[in-house]
Amino acid sequence: MPRRLLPLLSLLLTACAPALGGPVQPLADLTATLSVPNPEHLRVVVMGDQGTGTEVQRRVAAAMQTVCAVQGCDLGVGLGDNFYPAGPKEAGSLLFKTRFADVYGPLNIPFLMVPGNHDESGTFNGDGTDARGADAEVAYSRLNPQWVMPGRTYRAPVGTLAEFFAVDTSPLAAYLPVRRASERPGGVWDAAQQAWLTESLAASPARWKLVLGHHPLFSNGKHGDAGRYDGLPFAFQRGDAVRKLYGLACGRADLLLSGHDHALEVFAPQPECPGTWTAVSGAAGKTEGGSKGTRPAAAEFYGQPGFLWLDVTPQILTISTYTVAPDGVPTLAGAQEIRKAAR
């Protein structure tokens, strides 16, 4: 669908949509159980927007294996858009095999997965309006233990060293009103996810707290910052609710990881989100052109496929950015350290 038609179609659908509201029902506190070799040292490979089924996806996956063989990997993270152009609606779809199990099975590590807007496609590919795609991904986690996704919103502690908090941002920045009216921005599901994130972060004893979501809070790439996505006119499209959700993590989480923009970006804490680093890893399956924003970045790479690799110890969390050459060779393009005082 041409992007210029989105505002008009959205206006028409919004006018016909059921009203929001009703009592807030708490989300289930779903927890993924993880086992790692060393609870005081965690190594994590982070990919996003990988599910293209192309040579680029396979090349980046092979480069991830190379880095993991040398540096070590205990855990993986998949930041959404696990399938292009649209996610399957059934857990038995062959796409789970060809876009995930066959490609990342050889790494032999579990992946914490979140859904993206292409996974939740409805009226058109990538509109983010149909959470049945995310439901299928949750169901698949019961078939393949390497795909860790007990719910659309869940947490995953690794001892007391680190805890991951996964959220579903797709209904909060959909291009059209979402299929389930209660899940639209400002609705009961939005409020429940906000409450869950706030309470879970506050209750966590983890040394390091990391939030996982598909849409970025900050990005100099094509889509831009939350609240200004794609220059679209309506609050539900431009990600006002995403900005509000992530704002609850600012100063409480150490790192916010996302995809959506097909780039590699790392941002030190920004004035709008003090105390929290943010990073975009959305280049594991496709890439796009140069920087469009002007936000100061600690690292940013466009037009190059790649991924992030995290090294987590009690005192230091290192974010390493790897780009992948056409011959499949990974290159360490930069590294940033986040430090904590000794316990």
C-alpha positions in Angstrom: 0.0 0.0 0.0 1.4 3.4 -0.9 2.5 5.2 2.3 0.7 8.4 1.3 -2.7 6.6 1.5 -2.1 5.5 5.1 -3.4 8.6 6.9 -6.7 8.6 4.9 -7.3 4.9 5.4 -6.4 5.1 9.1 -8.8 8.0 9.6 -11.6 6.1 8.1 -10.9 2.9 10.1 -10.5 4.8 13.3 -13.9 6.5 12.9 -15.5 3.1 12.6 -13.5 1.4 15.4 -15.1 0.3 18.7 -14.4 2.5 21.7 -11.5 1.7 24.0 -11.6 1.4 27.7 -12.7 -1.0 30.4 -11.0 -2.3 33.5 -7.3 -3.1 33.3 -6.6 -6.9 33.6 -3.1 -7.6 34.7 -0.9 -9.5 32.3 0.3 -12.9 33.3 3.8 -12.8 34.8 5.4 -15.2 32.4 9.0 -16.2 33.1 11.4 -18.1 30.8 13.8 -20.4 32.6 17.4 -20.2 31.3 20.4 -22.2 32.2 23.9 -20.9 31.3 27.3 -22.3 32.0 28.6 -19.5 34.2 26.0 -17.3 36.1 28.6 -14.6 36.5 29.5 -14.3 32.8 26.9 -14.1 30.0 27.6 -13.8 26.3 24.6 -12.8 24.1 24.3 -12.5 20.3 21.6 -10.1 19.2 19.9 -10.1 15.8 16.8 -8.3 14.4 14.8 -8.1 11.2 16.4 -11.3 10.2 13.5 -13.3 8.7 14.0 -12.6 5.0 15.0 -16.1 3.8 17.7 -14.5 1.7 21.4 -14.9 1.2 21.9 -12.0 3.6 20.1 -13.8 6.4 22.2 -16.9 5.9 25.4 -15.0 5.6 24.8 -13.1 8.9 23.8 -16.4 10.6 27.1 -18.0 9.5 29.0 -14.9 10.7 27.3 -15.2 14.1 28.4 -18.8 14.3 32.0 -17.7 13.6 31.9 -15.1 16.4 30.2 -17.5 18.8 32.9 -20.2 18.1 35.6 -17.7 19.0 34.0 -15.4 21.6 31.4 -17.8 23.0 27.6 -17.4 23.0 25.3 -18.6 25.8 22.1 -16.9 24.6 20.6 -15.3 21.5 18.0 -12.5 21.1 15.7 -12.0 18.2 14.2 -8.5 18.1 11.3 -9.1 15.8 10.4 -9.2 12.1 11.2 -12.8 12.4 9.4 -13.4 9.1 9.0 -11.3 5.9 6.8 -10.2 4.3 4.4 -11.5 6.9 4.4 -13.9 9.8 2.6 -17.3 9.8 -0.7 -17.6 11.7 -0.1 -21.3 12.6 2.8 -22.7 14.7 3.0 -25.6 12.2 4.0 -23.4 9.3 7.1 -24.5 7.4 8.4 -21.0 7.7 9.5 -21.7 11.3 11.8 -24.4 10.0 13.2 -22.6 7.0 13.6 -19.1 8.6 14.7 -20.1 12.1 15.4 -23.8 12.9 17.5 -24.5 9.8 19.4 -21.3 10.0 20.0 -20.8 13.8 19.7 -24.4 15.0 23.5 -24.9 14.5 24.3 -22.2 17.1 22.8 -24.6 19.7 21.7 -21.8 22.1 18.2 -20.6 23.1 16.9 -17.3 21.5 14.7 -14.9 23.4 12.2 -13.8 20.7 9.9 -10.8 20.4 7.4 -10.1 17.6 7.7 -7.3 15.0 5.2 -5.5 12.8 5.8 -7.9 9.9 5.1 -10.9 12.2 1.7 -9.2 13.1 0.7 -8.4 9.5 -3.1 -8.0 8.9 -4.6 -5.9 6.1 -1.2 -5.5 4.4 2.3 -6.8 5.0 4.0 -5.1 7.9 1.0 -3.1 9.2 1.3 -4.6 12.7 -2.4 -5.0 13.1 -3.0 -8.7 13.7 -1.5 -10.2 16.9 -2.5 -13.7 15.7 1.0 -13.8 14.1 2.5 -13.2 17.6 0.2 -15.9 19.0 1.6 -18.4 16.5 5.1 -17.5 17.6 4.2 -18.1 21.2 2.7 -21.5 20.2 5.9 -22.4 18.3 7.9 -22.0 21.5 6.1 -25.0 22.8 7.3 -27.0 19.8 11.0 -25.9 19.7 12.8 -25.1 22.9 15.4 -23.0 21.0 12.7 -20.4 20.3 12.0 -18.9 23.7 8.7 -16.9 23.8 6.3 -18.0 26.6 4.2 -15.0 25.8 4.1 -11.7 23.9 5.3 -10.1 27.2 7.6 -12.0 29.5 10.8 -11.9 31.5 13.9 -14.1 31.5 16.3 -13.9 34.4 19.8 -15.3 34.3 20.5 -15.8 38.0 21.0 -12.4 39.6 23.5 -11.2 36.9 20.9 -10.1 34.3 17.2 -10.1 33.5 15.6 -9.6 30.1 12.1 -8.0 29.8 10.4 -8.7 26.5 7.5 -6.4 25.3 5.3 -6.4 22.2 5.4 -2.9 20.6 3.7 -3.8 17.3 0.1 -2.9 18.4 1.5 0.4 19.8 2.8 1.6 16.4 0.6 -0.1 13.9 0.0 1.6 10.5 -3.7 0.9 10.8 -6.0 0.4 13.9 -5.2 -3.1 15.2 -7.7 -6.0 14.9 -8.2 -6.4 18.7 -9.6 -3.0 19.8 -8.5 -3.6 23.4 -4.9 -3.7 22.3 -4.8 -0.3 20.7 -2.7 2.4 22.2 -4.5 3.7 25.4 -6.5 0.5 25.7 -6.5 -2.0 28.5 -3.8 -4.2 27.1 -1.5 -1.2 26.6 -2.1 -0.2 30.3 -1.5 -3.7 31.5 1.8 -4.0 29.6 2.9 -0.7 31.1 2.0 -1.9 34.6 3.8 -5.2 34.1 7.0 -3.5 32.9 7.0 -1.0 35.7 6.4 -3.7 38.4 8.8 -6.2 36.9 11.7 -3.8 36.6 11.1 -2.6 40.2 11.0 -6.2 41.6 14.0 -7.5 39.7 17.1 -8.2 41.8 19.2 -8.5 38.7 22.5 -6.6 38.4 21.8 -5.8 34.7 18.3 -5.1 33.3 17.7 -5.3 29.6 14.4 -4.5 27.8 13.7 -6.1 24.4 11.2 -4.7 21.9 10.9 -4.4 18.2 10.4 -0.7 17.7 13.3 1.6 18.7 13.1 4.5 21.2 15.8 6.3 19.4 17.1 5.8 15.8 18.8 7.9 13.1 17.5 5.4 10.5 14.6 5.4 8.2 11.8 5.2 10.8 13.3 7.6 13.3 12.5 8.1 17.0 9.4 6.8 18.8 6.7 9.5 18.6 8.0 10.6 15.2 8.0 7.3 13.2 8.0 7.8 9.5 6.6 11.4 9.8 3.1 10.0 10.1 0.3 12.2 11.5 -1.6 10.0 13.9 -0.3 9.2 17.5 -1.1 5.5 17.2 1.1 5.3 14.0 4.0 7.4 15.0 4.7 5.5 18.2 3.6 7.8 21.0 2.6 4.7 23.0 6.0 3.1 22.3 7.7 6.2 23.7 5.5 6.1 26.8 6.2 2.4 27.4 9.9 2.7 27.0 9.9 5.8 29.1 8.9 3.6 32.1 12.3 1.8 31.7 14.4 4.9 31.5 16.7 5.1 34.5 15.5 1.7 35.6 16.8 -0.5 32.8 20.5 -0.5 31.8 20.0 -1.2 28.1 17.0 -1.1 25.7 17.5 -3.3 22.6 15.3 -3.0 19.4 15.2 -3.5 15.7 12.8 -2.2 13.0 15.4 0.1 11.4 17.7 -2.1 9.3 20.8 -0.7 10.8 23.3 -1.1 13.7 23.2 1.8 16.2 24.3 2.4 19.8 23.3 5.4 21.8 24.6 6.5 25.2 21.9 7.7 27.6 20.0 10.6 26.0 18.5 13.6 27.7 15.0 12.2 27.1 16.0 8.9 28.7 18.8 9.4 31.2 20.6 6.4 32.7 19.7 3.9 30.0 21.7 3.0 26.9 19.7 2.1 23.7 20.8 0.0 20.7 19.3 -1.0 17.4 20.2 -4.4 15.8 18.0 -4.6 12.8 20.5 -5.7 10.0 20.5 -9.5 10.3 18.4 -10.0 7.2 18.3 -6.8 5.2 19.9 -3.3 5.1 18.9 0.2 4.1 20.7 3.4 3.2 22.3 6.1 5.3 21.5 8.1 8.4 18.5 10.4 8.3 18.6 11.6 11.9 21.1 13.7 13.7 21.0 12.2 17.2 24.6 11.8 18.5 25.5 8.1 18.4 28.2 6.1 20.1 28.2 3.8 17.0 26.1 3.6 13.8 26.4 1.6 10.6 24.0 1.7 7.7 23.9 -0.3 4.5 25.9 -3.1 6.1 24.4 -6.4 7.5 25.4 -7.4 10.9 24.5 -8.0 14.6 25.5 -7.1 18.1 27.3 -9.2 20.7 27.0 -8.5 24.4 29.6 -9.5 27.0 28.1 -9.3 30.5 30.0 -9.5 33.8 29.0 -8.1 37.2 30.9 -4.9 36.6 30.9 -4.4 32.8 28.4 -4.8 30.0 30.2 -4.5 26.6 28.2 -3.9 23.4 30.2 -5.1 20.4 29.0 -4.3 16.8 29.9 -6.7 14.1 29.4 -6.0 10.4 29.4 -8.8 7.8 31.3 -8.5 4.5 30.0 -10.0 1.2 32.3 -12.9 1.7 30.7 -13.6 5.1 33.6 -12.5 7.3 32.5 -10.7 10.4 34.4 -7.5 11.4 34.4 -6.0 14.9 33.3 -2.4 14.0 33.1 -1.0 17.5 32.6 -1.6 21.2 31.1 0.4 24.0 31.4 -0.4 27.7 28.7 0.2 30.4 30.2 0.0 33.9 28.8 -0.5 37.3 30.4 0.1 40.7 31.7 -3.0 42.4 29.2 -4.9 44.6 
